[in-house]
């Protein structure tokens, strides 16, 4: 663990140092004699480490200071990624121009301004995709009876990440879209809050979230961020106050027609309490009725198939949130986004409604899922 932490810090410092050096060179060419390198590096490292400073100083810093540092640090994550993508190309262009005997005083400012313009374009486009949710519709058929129900309309919103960055303004969009959908049931597959429960309480976000409406109820499960914050009991209490039930390795039998299974997040496997296997959770269910599973992280779809689940709803991946991170999530998960039919299982992974870190999305978009499930009877059809 210590080695991992040291390597992570070394990587973060190395990448930030690489970006900072480029900014230093660019500003020194623009400002020339008036440029103060010592002042620059002091300000730069405060900005670069602002998220870490907010986390370390959360107990001693004033709430506004901590909030400001976290906001700056969140956007800084986007700057790091764009810097890693843009600056190597800039270096190649600078080498070519240098070999062509072009003066650095000419090409350094120009290349710097090109990077700044591209950065602003990426931020504007990414902000639009993060703050403009779409409703993505999936329609599936389960060859099982659900009493006299012919279909079930389910609204699914994962990874809302309510906190300092994602607040009531974005949350109201969720409420509007979901209620316009007129779902029978609402499911929230984890990461409703972003680590700390305090911004959720102080911002009275529960009042907004509590405006969601569905006749069959609203159910949620824990994500990794609920565990990271260490406020699981407080989170569950806040959800209960607004009529949202958090399922922690629990099964609900909706009007004796459909099973809703809510698993603890995979993070719980590292704790003393652990989490139950899906097979054990489904041991007392009637396999002839539809079974919908919420599991925040889309791991081991084959085990959901073997356990007899019909639908598995997940989030967690954000589809990388900012391209080309989706190339990594694709390698980590069998299904990192979208829909997959595996045996009798319908697996759906959402890119999420909110964001972690910067409120920026490229290659993915804030989304709400409208899932329409049709029920049939195999024997009757045959």
N, C-alpha and C positions, 0 to 999 in steps of 0.2 A: 504493500500500500504506500509506504514512504517513497519507494523508488518511483511508483507511478505518479505520485504527487509532484516529486522533484522533476520528473521528465515533462509533466504537463506544464509546470511553471516555466521550465526552461524553454519549452516550445512557444508558450505565450509571449515570454519576454523576447525571444529570438524573432518571432514574426513581427511584433510591435516595433522592435528595434530596426528591422528591415524597412518597415513602412516609414518610421520616424526619420530614418536617414534620408530617404527620398524627399520627404517634406522639408527637411532641413536644407537640403541642397537647393530645392526649388525656391524656397523663401529667401535664401541667401543671395540668389541671383536676382530675385525681384526687388528686395529691399536694400541690397548691397550694404553700404556702410551703416545704415540704421538697424540692421538685423542684430539681435541680441541672442546668441546661441544658448547661453546658460538659462536665460528666462524661457526660451523656447522649450528646452528639454524639461524644465520643471513643470511647465504647463502641460506639455505633451504627456508626461508620465502620469500626471494626475488624471487626465482624460482617459488615457489608455487603461488605467487600473481602477477607474471609477466604479465599475460594477463590483469588483472585489472589495474596494473600500466601503461601499454601501453595505455589503454583506458582513464584513468584519466589524463595522461600526454601527450596526443596526440597533444595538442596545444602548449606545452612548451618544450617538449623533441625534440632533433634532430631527423630527420626522420629515420636515421639508427638505433638509439637507440630504438625508438618506434617500428620499424619493427622487430628488434632482440627480444625485449621483447614479441611481439605478437607471433612470431614463437615459442619461448620457451614456452610461455603460452599455445599455441595450442597443442603442444606435451604433455604438462603437463596434459591436460584433459584426454589424453589416459592413462597416468601413473596413474591418479586417479582411472579411471575405472578398469584397470587391478589390481591395488593395492587392491581395494575393493573386487575383485573376488578372488585374490590369498592369501591375508594375513589372512583372517579367517581360511582358510584351513591350512595355516602355523601355526597359533596359536594352532589349534587342535593337529597338529603333535608335536608341542613343549610341549604341556601339557602331551601328551602320553609319550614322551621321558623323561620328568621330573619325571613323576610318575614311570617310569621304572628305575629311579636313574641314568640316563645318565647325565654326566656333561654338563652344559650349554656351557662351552668353546668348547665342541665337536660338539653339535648339532646346535647351533646358526649360526656359519659360514657356515655350510653345507646347512641348510635350506635357508639361505640368498642367497647363490650362486645358488641354485635350482630356486629360485624366479627370480633372475637376468637373468638366461638362458631362462626361460619361457617367461619373459618379452621381451627379444630380439627376440625370435621366433615369438611371437605375433606381435611385431612391424614390423618385416620383412614381414610376411605373409600379415598383414594388409596394409602395404605400397604397396605391389604388387597388391592387389585387388583394392586399391584406384587409382593407377596410370596406370592400365591396363584396359582400357574400352572395353566393349563388345557391339555388336549390337544385341539387342533383338527384334525379329520380331513378330508382331501381324498382323493377316489378318482377316478382318471382312467384313460383307455384310450389307448394308443398303438398305431396300426395297423402295428406292426412286429414282427418276430420277435426274440426274445432267446434264441436257442438253444432249449433245452427248458424255459426258465422261462415259466410262465404269468403270474406276478405278482411284484412286488418290493415289500417293505414297507420304507419309508425313514423314519427319524426325523430331523427337521430342527430345529436350534436355532440361531437367529441372535442376535447382539447380547447375548451373555452378560455382557460388560463386567466381568469379574473384576478386582477391585482392592480399594481401600479401602472402597467402599460395598457392593459385591456380593461376598460371600465364600463360605466353605465351607458355611455354613448354607443359603443359597439354592441353592448348587450341588448339595448332596445331594438336593434335591427334583428337580432335573433328572435326576440319575443314577437315582433311584428310578422316576420316571415313564417314562423312556426304556427302562430295563431291563425294566419290567413290560410294555412294548409288544412286546418280543422282536423288534426290527427285524432285517432282513437287513443293513441298511447304515445308517450314521449320517453325516450331513452337517452341517457347521458353517459357514454362509455369512458369516463375517467378524465382527470385533469380539469375539473371544473374550476379550480383555483390554481393560482401560480405560486406555489410554495407557501407564502405567508397568508394567514387568514385575516390579519389585521386590516389591510386595505379593503377587503371584502366587507368587513363589519363597519369600518369607518365611513366607507362610501355608500353604505346602506344598499349594497347591490342585491341583497336578498329581496328587497321590496320590488326590484325590477324583475329578477328571476322568478319571483313568486307569481308574476302575471301570466306565466305560461299556463295554458289550459288544455286538458285532455280528459275525457270522461273516464278512461280506464286508469288514469293516474300517471305519475312521473317517477321514474326510477333511475338511479345513478349507481356507478361503481367508483371505487378508488383508482386513481392513476398514480404514476410514480411521483408526481409533484405534490400530491396530498401527503405522501409519506416523507418527501424531502423536507417539507415545512414543519413536520413534527406536530401538526395540529389536527390529527385525524378525529379525536373525540369532539373538538370544538367545531370542526367542519360538519360532522354528522349532526350535531345539535342544531347548527344553523340551517341545515337542509330540512330537518324535521319541522322547524318553525314555519317553513313556507310550504310544507306539504310534499316534500320530495324525500322519498325513502332511499337510503343508501344501502345497497345489498353487499354484504361482506361475506362471501362464501355462503350465500343464501339462495333459496328457491321460492318463488312466488307462483301460485297457481291461479291465473287470472280467470275468475268466474268458472273455474273447473273446466276450462277449454284450452288454454295455452299456458305453457310454463315459461317464466322469465327467470333465468339463472344469472346471478351477479357474482363474479369472481373477484377476490382481492387481487390487487396488482401483483405482478411477478416480483416486485420489490419485496413483498412480504416473505418470500422464500428465504431471504437473508436475515430475517428476524426470528426471535424465539417462538413467536406464535405461528409462523409459517402460513401456508395456505393449503386448502384441501385440493385433492385431484378432482378433475372434472368427472371422472368415473364415479367417485364416491359421492359427489354432489347429486348426480343423476340416479343414484341407486334406488331412491324411493319414487321415481317418476314413472308415469305410464308412457311407454315408448310409442304408443299408438297415437298420442297427441303431439302437436307441434311443440318444439323446444327451441327457445331463443336464448342464446348465451351472450352476455356482455363480458368481454375480457379486454382490458385496455391495450395490452401489447399483443400483436398478432403472432404469437409464437406457436409452433407445433400444431398446425392445422390438422395434421394427421390424427392427433389425439382427440380432437373434437369430433372428427369423423368416427373414430373407433368408439367414442363414448355415446354416439347416437344423436348428437346435436343436429338440428336442421338449419339453424342460422347462427352465425357468429359475427358479432359487431365489435369492431376495434377502432383504435385511432393511433395515437402515440407518434407515428412516423412523421406527420406533417408533410408527407411526401418530400422530405428534405427541406421544406420551407423556402430555401433559396437555392436555385440551380447553381452548380451541378450536383448539389448534395443528394439529389434523388438517385444518382448513380451508386452512392454508398448504401442508401436504404434498400435499394433493389437487391444488393448483395447480402444484406443482413436478414431480410425477411422474404419468405416465399411469396407473400403478397404484401407489398408496402403501400399500395393504394388501389382503390377500385374494387372490382368484383371478380370472384373466382368460384367456379363450381368444382368441388372436390368430393367425389363420391356423392353422397346424399346431402352434403353440407353446402350451404350458400354462405360464403365468406365475403364480408364487406369491410373494407378499411377506409376510413375517412381521412382526408388531409387536415381536418379540424376546422373549427370556427375561429378560434383566436390564434395567437402567436406566442412563441417563447422567444425572449430576447427582443430584437427589433421588430416593430410592427411592419415588417416588410415580407413580401412573398414574390418570388420569381420562379416560374415553372410550376407553381401551385396557386390555388386561390382559396380564400375563406369559403367554406361550404357547409350547408345543412343538407342532410339526406332525407329525402322522402321515400320511404320504403313501403311499397304496397305488396302485401302477402296474400296470395289467393290460396284457399284451402279446397282440396278435392278429396274424393275417396277413391283410392286405386281400384278397389274391387267393383265399385259402381261403374267407373269408367271402362273397365275391362268388360 
